[in-house]
Amino acid sequence: PWLSSVAYLDAGRESEWTLNVRGVKFSWRAVSDIIQKPYKGIRWESISGLKNMGIVEFEPLDESICIMKVRMTLVAPRILANLFPGASVFLEKFLQDKLLKWSLEMFRDVVKGDLALEKGDVELGDALFSAAEGKANAIEATLSIPDMNIGG
């Protein structure tokens, strides 16, 4: 829900990603390659900003269904790792268990909603879009920092 842009810089291999989380922008560049084996997918590695790398593969189950598998590694910034030992593990677990999981579920619901609308099922399409919006709001709430009312 926070990805604000992806720009391809050199014939598609290098890209610049920008997130906007609660008004704070984060950008990084990455290089990626299309893979064909064992399944079609994309492998990437950041070359600036937050160090991350991973692979997404699309494993076919039959002609019209596939499973999307995502593996990702994040490296916490050195200052964060020095201040908070274990920050890299916490960051990776948070991104995997919350942000990535919820984002992929939202993506699934939006695709299913589009398919339902194409088939004329407006009620199901609207319900799936509402589910995706609810997940986006939950993610925003997870990232909210409560106001600290110190001294009354």
N, CA, C and O atoms as a GROMACS GRO file, in nm:
protein
  608
    1PRO      N    1   0.079  -0.122   0.000
    1PRO     CA    2   0.000   0.000   0.000
    1PRO      C    3   0.083   0.128   0.000
    1PRO      O    4   0.029   0.236  -0.023
    2TRP      N    5   0.214   0.117   0.025
    2TRP     CA    6   0.296   0.238   0.032
    2TRP      C    7   0.387   0.256  -0.088
    2TRP      O    8   0.454   0.358  -0.100
    3LEU      N    9   0.392   0.160  -0.176
    3LEU     CA   10   0.478   0.172  -0.293
    3LEU      C   11   0.424   0.283  -0.381
    3LEU      O   12   0.315   0.272  -0.436
    4SER      N   13   0.501   0.391  -0.392
    4SER     CA   14   0.450   0.504  -0.469
    4SER      C   15   0.503   0.508  -0.612
    4SER      O   16   0.439   0.566  -0.699
    5SER      N   17   0.620   0.446  -0.637
    5SER     CA   18   0.666   0.441  -0.775
    5SER      C   19   0.776   0.337  -0.793
    5SER      O   20   0.851   0.306  -0.701
    6VAL      N   21   0.782   0.287  -0.914
    6VAL     CA   22   0.892   0.202  -0.960
    6VAL      C   23   0.929   0.254  -1.098
    6VAL      O   24   0.846   0.256  -1.189
    7ALA      N   25   1.053   0.297  -1.113
    7ALA     CA   26   1.099   0.349  -1.242
    7ALA      C   27   1.210   0.259  -1.294
    7ALA      O   28   1.306   0.229  -1.223
    8TYR      N   29   1.196   0.216  -1.418
    8TYR     CA   30   1.299   0.134  -1.481
    8TYR      C   31   1.400   0.227  -1.547
    8TYR      O   32   1.364   0.316  -1.623
    9LEU      N   33   1.530   0.204  -1.518
    9LEU     CA   34   1.633   0.300  -1.556
    9LEU      C   35   1.715   0.259  -1.677
    9LEU      O   36   1.758   0.346  -1.753
   10ASP      N   37   1.738   0.131  -1.697
   10ASP     CA   38   1.827   0.091  -1.808
   10ASP      C   39   1.776  -0.036  -1.875
   10ASP      O   40   1.822  -0.147  -1.846
   11ALA      N   41   1.683  -0.019  -1.964
   11ALA     CA   42   1.625  -0.130  -2.039
   11ALA      C   43   1.567  -0.237  -1.947
   11ALA      O   44   1.562  -0.355  -1.983
   12GLY      N   45   1.523  -0.197  -1.828
   12GLY     CA   46   1.453  -0.289  -1.742
   12GLY      C   47   1.534  -0.364  -1.639
   12GLY      O   48   1.475  -0.426  -1.551
   13ARG      N   49   1.668  -0.361  -1.644
   13ARG     CA   50   1.747  -0.437  -1.547
   13ARG      C   51   1.762  -0.361  -1.416
   13ARG      O   52   1.754  -0.422  -1.309
   14GLU      N   53   1.782  -0.230  -1.420
   14GLU     CA   54   1.795  -0.150  -1.298
   14GLU      C   55   1.667  -0.070  -1.277
   14GLU      O   56   1.609  -0.015  -1.372
   15SER      N   57   1.624  -0.064  -1.152
   15SER     CA   58   1.501   0.009  -1.119
   15SER      C   59   1.521   0.090  -0.992
   15SER      O   60   1.606   0.059  -0.909
   16GLU      N   61   1.441   0.196  -0.980
   16GLU     CA   62   1.441   0.277  -0.859
   16GLU      C   63   1.303   0.267  -0.796
   16GLU      O   64   1.200   0.293  -0.859
   17TRP      N   65   1.303   0.230  -0.669
   17TRP     CA   66   1.180   0.207  -0.593
   17TRP      C   67   1.161   0.318  -0.492
   17TRP      O   68   1.257   0.362  -0.429
   18THR      N   69   1.038   0.364  -0.475
   18THR     CA   70   1.008   0.467  -0.375
   18THR      C   71   0.886   0.424  -0.294
   18THR      O   72   0.780   0.392  -0.350
   19LEU      N   73   0.903   0.424  -0.163
   19LEU     CA   74   0.794   0.398  -0.070
   19LEU      C   75   0.760   0.530  -0.001
   19LEU      O   76   0.847   0.614   0.021
   20ASN      N   77   0.634   0.546   0.031
   20ASN     CA   78   0.591   0.661   0.108
   20ASN      C   79   0.512   0.608   0.226
   20ASN      O   80   0.395   0.572   0.212
   21VAL      N   81   0.575   0.603   0.343
   21VAL     CA   82   0.513   0.550   0.464
   21VAL      C   83   0.484   0.666   0.558
   21VAL      O   84   0.576   0.726   0.614
   22ARG      N   85   0.356   0.696   0.573
   22ARG     CA   86   0.313   0.803   0.664
   22ARG      C   87   0.386   0.934   0.635
   22ARG      O   88   0.426   1.005   0.727
   23GLY      N   89   0.402   0.966   0.506
   23GLY     CA   90   0.463   1.092   0.465
   23GLY      C   91   0.615   1.090   0.459
   23GLY      O   92   0.676   1.190   0.420
   24VAL      N   93   0.677   0.979   0.496
   24VAL     CA   94   0.823   0.968   0.490
   24VAL      C   95   0.858   0.883   0.369
   24VAL      O   96   0.810   0.770   0.355
   25LYS      N   97   0.942   0.938   0.282
   25LYS     CA   98   0.980   0.865   0.160
   25LYS      C   99   1.110   0.789   0.179
   25LYS      O  100   1.205   0.839   0.238
   26PHE      N  101   1.112   0.666   0.127
   26PHE     CA  102   1.230   0.581   0.125
   26PHE      C  103   1.252   0.540  -0.020
   26PHE      O  104   1.158   0.498  -0.087
   27SER      N  105   1.376   0.552  -0.068
   27SER     CA  106   1.406   0.512  -0.205
   27SER      C  107   1.529   0.424  -0.207
   27SER      O  108   1.616   0.436  -0.121
   28TRP      N  109   1.536   0.337  -0.305
   28TRP     CA  110   1.653   0.254  -0.327
   28TRP      C  111   1.654   0.208  -0.471
   28TRP      O  112   1.552   0.211  -0.540
   29ARG      N  113   1.769   0.166  -0.514
   29ARG     CA  114   1.783   0.110  -0.649
   29ARG      C  115   1.813  -0.039  -0.637
   29ARG      O  116   1.873  -0.086  -0.541
   30ALA      N  117   1.768  -0.111  -0.739
   30ALA     CA  118   1.790  -0.256  -0.741
   30ALA      C  119   1.817  -0.300  -0.884
   30ALA      O  120   1.775  -0.235  -0.980
   31VAL      N  121   1.886  -0.411  -0.897
   31VAL     CA  122   1.902  -0.476  -1.026
   31VAL      C  123   1.825  -0.608  -1.019
   31VAL      O  124   1.818  -0.672  -0.914
   32SER      N  125   1.769  -0.648  -1.132
   32SER     CA  126   1.691  -0.771  -1.134
   32SER      C  127   1.715  -0.846  -1.263
   32SER      O  128   1.755  -0.790  -1.365
   33ASP      N  129   1.689  -0.975  -1.255
   33ASP     CA  130   1.700  -1.064  -1.370
   33ASP      C  131   1.578  -1.154  -1.376
   33ASP      O  132   1.525  -1.195  -1.272
   34ILE      N  133   1.534  -1.183  -1.495
   34ILE     CA  134   1.427  -1.280  -1.515
   34ILE      C  135   1.490  -1.419  -1.508
   34ILE      O  136   1.595  -1.444  -1.568
   35ILE      N  137   1.426  -1.509  -1.435
   35ILE     CA  138   1.475  -1.647  -1.429
   35ILE      C  139   1.373  -1.738  -1.497
   35ILE      O  140   1.254  -1.708  -1.500
   36GLN      N  141   1.420  -1.847  -1.550
   36GLN     CA  142   1.333  -1.943  -1.619
   36GLN      C  143   1.326  -2.078  -1.548
   36GLN      O  144   1.228  -2.151  -1.563
   37LYS      N  145   1.430  -2.111  -1.470
   37LYS     CA  146   1.435  -2.244  -1.408
   37LYS      C  147   1.466  -2.231  -1.260
   37LYS      O  148   1.544  -2.144  -1.223
   38PRO      N  149   1.410  -2.311  -1.174
   38PRO     CA  150   1.318  -2.419  -1.209
   38PRO      C  151   1.180  -2.369  -1.251
   38PRO      O  152   1.107  -2.440  -1.320
   39TYR      N  153   1.142  -2.245  -1.210
   39TYR     CA  154   1.016  -2.185  -1.253
   39TYR      C  155   1.043  -2.042  -1.297
   39TYR      O  156   1.146  -1.984  -1.264
   40LYS      N  157   0.950  -1.986  -1.372
   40LYS     CA  158   0.965  -1.846  -1.412
   40LYS      C  159   0.957  -1.758  -1.288
   40LYS      O  160   0.884  -1.786  -1.194
   41GLY      N  161   1.036  -1.650  -1.291
   41GLY     CA  162   1.034  -1.558  -1.179
   41GLY      C  163   1.131  -1.444  -1.198
   41GLY      O  164   1.181  -1.419  -1.308
   42ILE      N  165   1.156  -1.374  -1.089
   42ILE     CA  166   1.244  -1.257  -1.089
   42ILE      C  167   1.336  -1.267  -0.967
   42ILE      O  168   1.291  -1.296  -0.856
   43ARG      N  169   1.464  -1.242  -0.990
   43ARG     CA  170   1.563  -1.236  -0.882
   43ARG      C  171   1.610  -1.091  -0.875
   43ARG      O  172   1.633  -1.029  -0.979
   44TRP      N  173   1.624  -1.037  -0.753
   44TRP     CA  174   1.668  -0.898  -0.740
   44TRP      C  175   1.767  -0.883  -0.626
   44TRP      O  176   1.778  -0.967  -0.537
   45GLU      N  177   1.841  -0.770  -0.634
   45GLU     CA  178   1.931  -0.730  -0.525
   45GLU      C  179   1.942  -0.578  -0.528
   45GLU      O  180   1.961  -0.518  -0.633
   46SER      N  181   1.929  -0.518  -0.409
   46SER     CA  182   1.940  -0.373  -0.402
   46SER      C  183   2.086  -0.333  -0.422
   46SER      O  184   2.178  -0.406  -0.385
   47ILE      N  185   2.105  -0.216  -0.483
   47ILE     CA  186   2.240  -0.164  -0.502
   47ILE      C  187   2.258  -0.030  -0.431
   47ILE      O  188   2.366   0.029  -0.435
   48SER      N  189   2.151   0.018  -0.366
   48SER     CA  190   2.159   0.138  -0.282
   48SER      C  191   2.046   0.132  -0.181
   48SER      O  192   1.952   0.053  -0.196
   49GLY      N  193   2.054   0.215  -0.078
   49GLY     CA  194   1.948   0.218   0.022
   49GLY      C  195   1.946   0.094   0.108
   49GLY      O  196   2.051   0.034   0.133
   50LEU      N  197   1.827   0.056   0.155
   50LEU     CA  198   1.811  -0.060   0.241
   50LEU      C  199   1.856  -0.185   0.166
   50LEU      O  200   1.803  -0.219   0.061
   51LYS      N  201   1.956  -0.254   0.222
   51LYS     CA  202   2.012  -0.373   0.157
   51LYS      C  203   1.910  -0.486   0.164
   51LYS      O  204   1.871  -0.529   0.272
   52ASN      N  205   1.869  -0.534   0.048
   52ASN     CA  206   1.776  -0.646   0.041
   52ASN      C  207   1.800  -0.722  -0.088
   52ASN      O  208   1.850  -0.668  -0.187
   53MET      N  209   1.762  -0.848  -0.086
   53MET     CA  210   1.773  -0.933  -0.205
   53MET      C  211   1.668  -1.041  -0.195
   53MET      O  212   1.619  -1.072  -0.086
   54GLY      N  213   1.633  -1.098  -0.308
   54GLY     CA  214   1.534  -1.203  -0.303
   54GLY      C  215   1.499  -1.259  -0.438
   54GLY      O  216   1.560  -1.226  -0.541
   55ILE      N  217   1.400  -1.344  -0.435
   55ILE     CA  218   1.353  -1.409  -0.556
   55ILE      C  219   1.202  -1.432  -0.542
   55ILE      O  220   1.154  -1.467  -0.434
   56VAL      N  221   1.131  -1.413  -0.649
   56VAL     CA  222   0.989  -1.449  -0.655
   56VAL      C  223   0.975  -1.548  -0.771
   56VAL      O  224   1.021  -1.522  -0.882
   57GLU      N  225   0.911  -1.660  -0.743
   57GLU     CA  226   0.892  -1.764  -0.845
   57GLU      C  227   0.743  -1.795  -0.857
   57GLU      O  228   0.668  -1.787  -0.760
   58PHE      N  229   0.703  -1.829  -0.979
   58PHE     CA  230   0.565  -1.864  -1.008
   58PHE      C  231   0.561  -2.011  -1.048
   58PHE      O  232   0.594  -2.046  -1.161
   59GLU      N  233   0.521  -2.096  -0.953
   59GLU     CA  234   0.519  -2.240  -0.974
   59GLU      C  235   0.380  -2.282  -1.023
   59GLU      O  236   0.282  -2.270  -0.950
   60PRO      N  237   0.372  -2.330  -1.148
   60PRO     CA  238   0.240  -2.365  -1.202
   60PRO      C  239   0.184  -2.491  -1.135
   60PRO      O  240   0.255  -2.589  -1.111
   61LEU      N  241   0.052  -2.486  -1.104
   61LEU     CA  242  -0.018  -2.603  -1.053
   61LEU      C  243  -0.096  -2.670  -1.166
   61LEU      O  244  -0.107  -2.793  -1.170
   62ASP      N  245  -0.149  -2.588  -1.256
   62ASP     CA  246  -0.210  -2.636  -1.380
   62ASP      C  247  -0.205  -2.520  -1.479
   62ASP      O  248  -0.130  -2.424  -1.458
   63GLU      N  249  -0.280  -2.526  -1.585
   63GLU     CA  250  -0.270  -2.424  -1.689
   63GLU      C  251  -0.316  -2.285  -1.644
   63GLU      O  252  -0.274  -2.185  -1.702
   64SER      N  253  -0.402  -2.278  -1.542
   64SER     CA  254  -0.457  -2.149  -1.504
   64SER      C  255  -0.428  -2.108  -1.360
   64SER      O  256  -0.472  -2.001  -1.317
   65ILE      N  257  -0.356  -2.190  -1.285
   65ILE     CA  258  -0.330  -2.160  -1.144
   65ILE      C  259  -0.181  -2.177  -1.115
   65ILE      O  260  -0.117  -2.271  -1.163
   66CYS      N  261  -0.126  -2.084  -1.036
   66CYS     CA  262   0.012  -2.098  -0.993
   66CYS      C  263   0.026  -2.056  -0.847
   66CYS      O  264  -0.061  -1.988  -0.792
   67ILE      N  265   0.134  -2.098  -0.786
   67ILE     CA  266   0.169  -2.054  -0.652
   67ILE      C  267   0.284  -1.956  -0.666
   67ILE      O  268   0.381  -1.982  -0.737
   68MET      N  269   0.272  -1.843  -0.599
   68MET     CA  270   0.379  -1.745  -0.600
   68MET      C  271   0.461  -1.765  -0.473
   68MET      O  272   0.408  -1.756  -0.362
   69LYS      N  273   0.589  -1.792  -0.488
   69LYS     CA  274   0.679  -1.810  -0.375
   69LYS      C  275   0.776  -1.693  -0.370
   69LYS      O  276   0.841  -1.661  -0.469
   70VAL      N  277   0.786  -1.630  -0.253
   70VAL     CA  278   0.874  -1.516  -0.234
   70VAL      C  279   0.974  -1.549  -0.124
   70VAL      O  280   0.936  -1.591  -0.015
   71ARG      N  281   1.101  -1.530  -0.154
   71ARG     CA  282   1.208  -1.541  -0.054
   71ARG      C  283   1.283  -1.410  -0.056
   71ARG      O  284   1.321  -1.360  -0.162
   72MET      N  285   1.304  -1.354   0.063
   72MET     CA  286   1.364  -1.221   0.070
   72MET      C  287   1.455  -1.215   0.191
   72MET      O  288   1.425  -1.270   0.297
   73THR      N  289   1.567  -1.147   0.175
   73THR     CA  290   1.660  -1.124   0.285
   73THR      C  291   1.681  -0.974   0.298
   73THR      O  292   1.703  -0.904   0.199
   74LEU      N  293   1.675  -0.927   0.422
   74LEU     CA  294   1.699  -0.785   0.451
   74LEU      C  295   1.817  -0.775   0.545
   74LEU      O  296   1.836  -0.859   0.632
   75VAL      N  297   1.895  -0.671   0.527
   75VAL     CA  298   2.007  -0.643   0.615
   75VAL      C  299   1.978  -0.509   0.681
   75VAL      O  300   1.967  -0.407   0.614
   76ALA      N  301   1.966  -0.510   0.814
   76ALA     CA  302   1.938  -0.386   0.886
   76ALA      C  303   2.054  -0.288   0.868
   76ALA      O  304   2.170  -0.330   0.862
   77PRO      N  305   2.023  -0.159   0.859
   77PRO     CA  306   2.130  -0.060   0.850
   77PRO      C  307   2.225  -0.074   0.969
   77PRO      O  308   2.182  -0.107   1.080
   78ARG      N  309   2.353  -0.050   0.945
   78ARG     CA  310   2.457  -0.070   1.047
   78ARG      C  311   2.426   0.003   1.177
   78ARG      O  312   2.443  -0.053   1.286
   79ILE      N  313   2.381   0.128   1.167
   79ILE     CA  314   2.353   0.205   1.290
   79ILE      C  315   2.241   0.139   1.370
   79ILE      O  316   2.248   0.133   1.493
   80LEU      N  317   2.139   0.089   1.302
   80LEU     CA  318   2.029   0.021   1.370
   80LEU      C  319   2.077  -0.110   1.431
   80LEU      O  320   2.041  -0.144   1.544
   81ALA      N  321   2.158  -0.184   1.357
   81ALA     CA  322   2.210  -0.311   1.407
   81ALA      C  323   2.300  -0.290   1.529
   81ALA      O  324   2.299  -0.371   1.621
   82ASN      N  325   2.378  -0.180   1.530
   82ASN     CA  326   2.466  -0.152   1.644
   82ASN      C  327   2.386  -0.110   1.767
   82ASN      O  328   2.419  -0.148   1.879
   83LEU      N  329   2.281  -0.030   1.745
   83LEU     CA  330   2.200   0.016   1.858
   83LEU      C  331   2.110  -0.092   1.914
   83LEU      O  332   2.087  -0.099   2.035
   84PHE      N  333   2.059  -0.178   1.826
   84PHE     CA  334   1.964  -0.281   1.866
   84PHE      C  335   2.009  -0.417   1.812
   84PHE      O  336   1.973  -0.454   1.701
   85PRO      N  337   2.089  -0.490   1.890
   85PRO     CA  338   2.130  -0.624   1.845
   85PRO      C  339   2.005  -0.708   1.814
   85PRO      O  340   1.908  -0.706   1.890
   86GLY      N  341   2.009  -0.778   1.706
   86GLY     CA  342   1.893  -0.857   1.664
   86GLY      C  343   1.795  -0.779   1.579
   86GLY      O  344   1.689  -0.831   1.543
   87ALA      N  345   1.828  -0.653   1.547
   87ALA     CA  346   1.736  -0.569   1.470
   87ALA      C  347   1.709  -0.630   1.332
   87ALA      O  348   1.598  -0.621   1.281
   88SER      N  349   1.811  -0.690   1.273
   88SER     CA  350   1.794  -0.747   1.140
   88SER      C  351   1.690  -0.859   1.142
   88SER      O  352   1.605  -0.868   1.054
   89VAL      N  353   1.697  -0.945   1.245
   89VAL     CA  354   1.600  -1.054   1.257
   89VAL      C  355   1.461  -0.998   1.282
   89VAL      O  356   1.364  -1.044   1.222
   90PHE      N  357   1.450  -0.898   1.372
   90PHE     CA  358   1.320  -0.835   1.400
   90PHE      C  359   1.262  -0.772   1.274
   90PHE      O  360   1.145  -0.793   1.242
   91LEU      N  361   1.344  -0.695   1.202
   91LEU     CA  362   1.299  -0.628   1.081
   91LEU      C  363   1.251  -0.730   0.978
   91LEU      O  364   1.145  -0.712   0.918
   92GLU      N  365   1.329  -0.835   0.958
   92GLU     CA  366   1.292  -0.936   0.860
   92GLU      C  367   1.162  -1.005   0.900
   92GLU      O  368   1.075  -1.026   0.815
   93LYS      N  369   1.147  -1.041   1.027
   93LYS     CA  370   1.024  -1.108   1.073
   93LYS      C  371   0.904  -1.015   1.059
   93LYS      O  372   0.797  -1.057   1.016
   94PHE      N  373   0.922  -0.887   1.095
   94PHE     CA  374   0.812  -0.791   1.083
   94PHE      C  375   0.769  -0.778   0.938
   94PHE      O  376   0.650  -0.782   0.906
   95LEU      N  377   0.867  -0.761   0.849
   95LEU     CA  378   0.833  -0.746   0.708
   95LEU      C  379   0.768  -0.872   0.652
   95LEU      O  380   0.673  -0.864   0.574
   96GLN      N  381   0.820  -0.987   0.691
   96GLN     CA  382   0.767  -1.114   0.640
   96GLN      C  383   0.629  -1.142   0.698
   96GLN      O  384   0.535  -1.171   0.623
   97ASP      N  385   0.615  -1.136   0.831
   97ASP     CA  386   0.492  -1.176   0.897
   97ASP      C  387   0.380  -1.074   0.887
   97ASP      O  388   0.263  -1.109   0.896
   98LYS      N  389   0.416  -0.949   0.869
   98LYS     CA  390   0.314  -0.844   0.863
   98LYS      C  391   0.305  -0.782   0.724
   98LYS      O  392   0.210  -0.807   0.650
   99LEU      N  393   0.403  -0.701   0.691
   99LEU     CA  394   0.392  -0.622   0.569
   99LEU      C  395   0.382  -0.706   0.443
   99LEU      O  396   0.290  -0.688   0.363
  100LEU      N  397   0.476  -0.799   0.423
  100LEU     CA  398   0.476  -0.878   0.300
  100LEU      C  399   0.352  -0.967   0.294
  100LEU      O  400   0.285  -0.973   0.191
  101LYS      N  401   0.323  -1.036   0.402
  101LYS     CA  402   0.207  -1.126   0.405
  101LYS      C  403   0.079  -1.048   0.375
  101LYS      O  404   0.000  -1.087   0.290
  102TRP      N  405   0.059  -0.936   0.446
  102TRP     CA  406  -0.063  -0.859   0.426
  102TRP      C  407  -0.068  -0.797   0.287
  102TRP      O  408  -0.174  -0.792   0.225
  103SER      N  409   0.046  -0.750   0.237
  103SER     CA  410   0.049  -0.690   0.103
  103SER      C  411   0.014  -0.793  -0.003
  103SER      O  412  -0.060  -0.763  -0.097
  104LEU      N  413   0.067  -0.914   0.010
  104LEU     CA  414   0.035  -1.019  -0.087
  104LEU      C  415  -0.111  -1.061  -0.077
  104LEU      O  416  -0.175  -1.088  -0.179
  105GLU      N  417  -0.165  -1.065   0.045
  105GLU     CA  418  -0.307  -1.097   0.060
  105GLU      C  419  -0.394  -0.987  -0.004
  105GLU      O  420  -0.495  -1.017  -0.067
  106MET      N  421  -0.352  -0.862   0.012
  106MET     CA  422  -0.427  -0.752  -0.050
  106MET      C  423  -0.420  -0.762  -0.203
  106MET      O  424  -0.520  -0.743  -0.271
  107PHE      N  425  -0.301  -0.793  -0.254
  107PHE     CA  426  -0.285  -0.810  -0.399
  107PHE      C  427  -0.377  -0.921  -0.449
  107PHE      O  428  -0.445  -0.905  -0.550
  108ARG      N  429  -0.380  -1.033  -0.376
  108ARG     CA  430  -0.468  -1.144  -0.413
  108ARG      C  431  -0.613  -1.099  -0.415
  108ARG      O  432  -0.686  -1.129  -0.510
  109ASP      N  433  -0.658  -1.026  -0.310
  109ASP     CA  434  -0.797  -0.982  -0.303
  109ASP      C  435  -0.832  -0.886  -0.416
  109ASP      O  436  -0.943  -0.892  -0.469
  110VAL      N  437  -0.740  -0.798  -0.452
  110VAL     CA  438  -0.766  -0.704  -0.562
  110VAL      C  439  -0.780  -0.780  -0.695
  110VAL      O  440  -0.869  -0.750  -0.774
  111VAL      N  441  -0.691  -0.877  -0.719
  111VAL     CA  442  -0.699  -0.956  -0.842
  111VAL      C  443  -0.831  -1.034  -0.846
  111VAL      O  444  -0.900  -1.035  -0.947
  112LYS      N  445  -0.865  -1.098  -0.734
  112LYS     CA  446  -0.992  -1.173  -0.729
  112LYS      C  447  -1.111  -1.078  -0.746
  112LYS      O  448  -1.209  -1.114  -0.811
  113GLY      N  449  -1.102  -0.958  -0.689
  113GLY     CA  450  -1.208  -0.860  -0.706
  113GLY      C  451  -1.226  -0.820  -0.852
  113GLY      O  452  -1.338  -0.809  -0.901
  114ASP      N  453  -1.113  -0.797  -0.920
  114ASP     CA  454  -1.119  -0.765  -1.064
  114ASP      C  455  -1.184  -0.878  -1.143
  114ASP      O  456  -1.269  -0.854  -1.229
  115LEU      N  457  -1.144  -1.001  -1.112
  115LEU     CA  458  -1.201  -1.117  -1.182
  115LEU      C  459  -1.351  -1.128  -1.156
  115LEU      O  460  -1.428  -1.159  -1.247
  116ALA      N  461  -1.392  -1.105  -1.031
  116ALA     CA  462  -1.535  -1.111  -0.998
  116ALA      C  463  -1.613  -1.004  -1.075
  116ALA      O  464  -1.721  -1.031  -1.128
  117LEU      N  465  -1.557  -0.883  -1.082
  117LEU     CA  466  -1.625  -0.777  -1.156
  117LEU      C  467  -1.634  -0.810  -1.304
  117LEU      O  468  -1.735  -0.781  -1.368
  118GLU      N  469  -1.527  -0.870  -1.359
  118GLU     CA  470  -1.531  -0.910  -1.501
  118GLU      C  471  -1.642  -1.011  -1.526
  118GLU      O  472  -1.701  -1.012  -1.634
  119LYS      N  473  -1.670  -1.096  -1.427
  119LYS     CA  474  -1.775  -1.198  -1.441
  119LYS      C  475  -1.913  -1.143  -1.404
  119LYS      O  476  -2.012  -1.215  -1.411
  120GLY      N  477  -1.920  -1.013  -1.366
  120GLY     CA  478  -2.047  -0.952  -1.334
  120GLY      C  479  -2.090  -0.965  -1.189
  120GLY      O  480  -2.201  -0.926  -1.155
  121ASP      N  481  -2.005  -1.020  -1.102
  121ASP     CA  482  -2.038  -1.037  -0.960
  121ASP      C  483  -1.992  -0.914  -0.882
  121ASP      O  484  -1.885  -0.915  -0.820
  122VAL      N  485  -2.074  -0.808  -0.887
  122VAL     CA  486  -2.039  -0.680  -0.825
  122VAL      C  487  -2.029  -0.694  -0.674
  122VAL      O  488  -1.940  -0.635  -0.612
  123GLU      N  489  -2.118  -0.771  -0.613
  123GLU     CA  490  -2.118  -0.786  -0.467
  123GLU      C  491  -1.986  -0.848  -0.419
  123GLU      O  492  -1.925  -0.798  -0.324
  124LEU      N  493  -1.942  -0.956  -0.484
  124LEU     CA  494  -1.816  -1.019  -0.446
  124LEU      C  495  -1.698  -0.928  -0.474
  124LEU      O  496  -1.607  -0.916  -0.392
  125GLY      N  497  -1.699  -0.862  -0.589
  125GLY     CA  498  -1.591  -0.770  -0.624
  125GLY      C  499  -1.577  -0.659  -0.522
  125GLY      O  500  -1.467  -0.628  -0.477
  126ASP      N  501  -1.690  -0.598  -0.484
  126ASP     CA  502  -1.687  -0.492  -0.383
  126ASP      C  503  -1.639  -0.543  -0.249
  126ASP      O  504  -1.562  -0.475  -0.180
  127ALA      N  505  -1.682  -0.664  -0.209
  127ALA     CA  506  -1.640  -0.721  -0.081
  127ALA      C  507  -1.489  -0.745  -0.080
  127ALA      O  508  -1.424  -0.718   0.021
  128LEU      N  509  -1.434  -0.794  -0.189
  128LEU     CA  510  -1.290  -0.819  -0.196
  128LEU      C  511  -1.211  -0.688  -0.193
  128LEU      O  512  -1.106  -0.681  -0.129
  129PHE      N  513  -1.260  -0.585  -0.262
  129PHE     CA  514  -1.192  -0.455  -0.257
  129PHE      C  515  -1.198  -0.397  -0.116
  129PHE      O  516  -1.102  -0.335  -0.070
  130SER      N  517  -1.311  -0.416  -0.047
  130SER     CA  518  -1.323  -0.369   0.092
  130SER      C  519  -1.226  -0.444   0.183
  130SER      O  520  -1.168  -0.385   0.274
  131ALA      N  521  -1.209  -0.574   0.159
  131ALA     CA  522  -1.113  -0.652   0.239
  131ALA      C  523  -0.972  -0.599   0.219
  131ALA      O  524  -0.896  -0.587   0.316
  132ALA      N  525  -0.936  -0.566   0.096
  132ALA     CA  526  -0.802  -0.512   0.069
  132ALA      C  527  -0.785  -0.377   0.136
  132ALA      O  528  -0.679  -0.347   0.192
  133GLU      N  529  -0.889  -0.294   0.132
  133GLU     CA  530  -0.881  -0.164   0.197
  133GLU      C  531  -0.868  -0.179   0.349
  133GLU      O  532  -0.794  -0.104   0.413
  134GLY      N  533  -0.938  -0.276   0.406
  134GLY     CA  534  -0.928  -0.302   0.550
  134GLY      C  535  -0.788  -0.344   0.590
  134GLY      O  536  -0.737  -0.301   0.694
  135LYS      N  537  -0.725  -0.429   0.508
  135LYS     CA  538  -0.587  -0.470   0.536
  135LYS      C  539  -0.492  -0.351   0.528
  135LYS      O  540  -0.401  -0.338   0.610
  136ALA      N  541  -0.513  -0.264   0.431
  136ALA     CA  542  -0.428  -0.145   0.418
  136ALA      C  543  -0.440  -0.058   0.543
  136ALA      O  544  -0.340  -0.006   0.592
  137ASN      N  545  -0.563  -0.042   0.593
  137ASN     CA  546  -0.583   0.038   0.714
  137ASN      C  547  -0.517  -0.028   0.835
  137ASN      O  548  -0.461   0.040   0.921
  138ALA      N  549  -0.523  -0.162   0.842
  138ALA     CA  550  -0.459  -0.233   0.953
  138ALA      C  551  -0.308  -0.216   0.948
  138ALA      O  552  -0.244  -0.201   1.052
  139ILE      N  553  -0.252  -0.220   0.829
  139ILE     CA  554  -0.108  -0.201   0.816
  139ILE      C  555  -0.069  -0.061   0.860
  139ILE      O  556   0.029  -0.042   0.932
  140GLU      N  557  -0.147   0.038   0.817
  140GLU     CA  558  -0.121   0.177   0.859
  140GLU      C  559  -0.124   0.187   1.011
  140GLU      O  560  -0.038   0.252   1.071
  141ALA      N  561  -0.224   0.125   1.073
  141ALA     CA  562  -0.236   0.130   1.220
  141ALA      C  563  -0.117   0.063   1.287
  141ALA      O  564  -0.071   0.109   1.392
  142THR      N  565  -0.066  -0.044   1.227
  142THR     CA  566   0.050  -0.115   1.282
  142THR      C  567   0.172  -0.023   1.285
  142THR      O  568   0.253  -0.030   1.376
  143LEU      N  569   0.183   0.062   1.183
  143LEU     CA  570   0.299   0.150   1.174
  143LEU      C  571   0.281   0.281   1.249
  143LEU      O  572   0.376   0.358   1.261
  144SER      N  573   0.161   0.306   1.298
  144SER     CA  574   0.136   0.432   1.368
  144SER      C  575   0.214   0.436   1.499
  144SER      O  576   0.223   0.338   1.572
  145ILE      N  577   0.270   0.551   1.525
  145ILE     CA  578   0.339   0.574   1.651
  145ILE      C  579   0.244   0.653   1.739
  145ILE      O  580   0.206   0.765   1.704
  146PRO      N  581   0.204   0.596   1.854
  146PRO     CA  582   0.109   0.668   1.938
  146PRO      C  583   0.167   0.798   1.989
  146PRO      O  584   0.287   0.809   2.014
  147ASP      N  585   0.080   0.898   2.004
  147ASP     CA  586   0.123   1.026   2.060
  147ASP      C  587   0.163   1.006   2.206
  147ASP      O  588   0.094   0.937   2.281
  148MET      N  589   0.274   1.065   2.243
  148MET     CA  590   0.322   1.054   2.380
  148MET      C  591   0.277   1.180   2.454
  148MET      O  592   0.323   1.290   2.424
  149ASN      N  593   0.188   1.162   2.549
  149ASN     CA  594   0.140   1.275   2.627
  149ASN      C  595   0.214   1.273   2.760
  149ASN      O  596   0.173   1.207   2.855
  150ILE      N  597   0.324   1.347   2.766
  150ILE     CA  598   0.409   1.348   2.884
  150ILE      C  599   0.379   1.473   2.964
  150ILE      O  600   0.377   1.584   2.911
  151GLY      N  601   0.356   1.452   3.092
  151GLY     CA  602   0.336   1.565   3.182
  151GLY      C  603   0.200   1.630   3.173
  151GLY      O  604   0.185   1.747   3.209
  152GLY      N  605   0.098   1.556   3.126
  152GLY     CA  606  -0.038   1.603   3.136
  152GLY      C  607  -0.084   1.676   3.020
  152GLY      O  608  -0.198   1.721   3.017
   0.00000   0.00000   0.00000
